[in-house]
Amino acid sequence: MEAAWAASRTKKTYLRSKYERLVTRKGKKKALIAIGHKILCAAYHIIKNNEPYKELGYDYFENLKSKTNQVNSYLLKLKALGVEVEIKKI
């Protein structure tokens, strides 16, 4: 857990980004447990496959989903709520 706590305090890393995303939904303690689990899984695979750690970067989640996919996702959610939306590009 101390490694997870330290990872959540580092700047511009994948684990910090993951921690920030989890904290909003699950709270600090559960987010730390999840980050500790991620570290443990990464260590297992690094030792098992004898490969170096690959840092995905702080903006990994931003680049994961394109903006058009996000817009379409929000449009579907609004449509399910019964809201009609017209889109104009700026």
Secondary structure, 3 states (H helix, E strand, C coil): CHHHHHHHHCCCCHHHHHHHHHHHHHCHHHHHHHHHHHHHHHHHHHHHHCCCCCCCCCCHHHHHCCHHHHHHHHHHHHHHCCCCCCCCCC
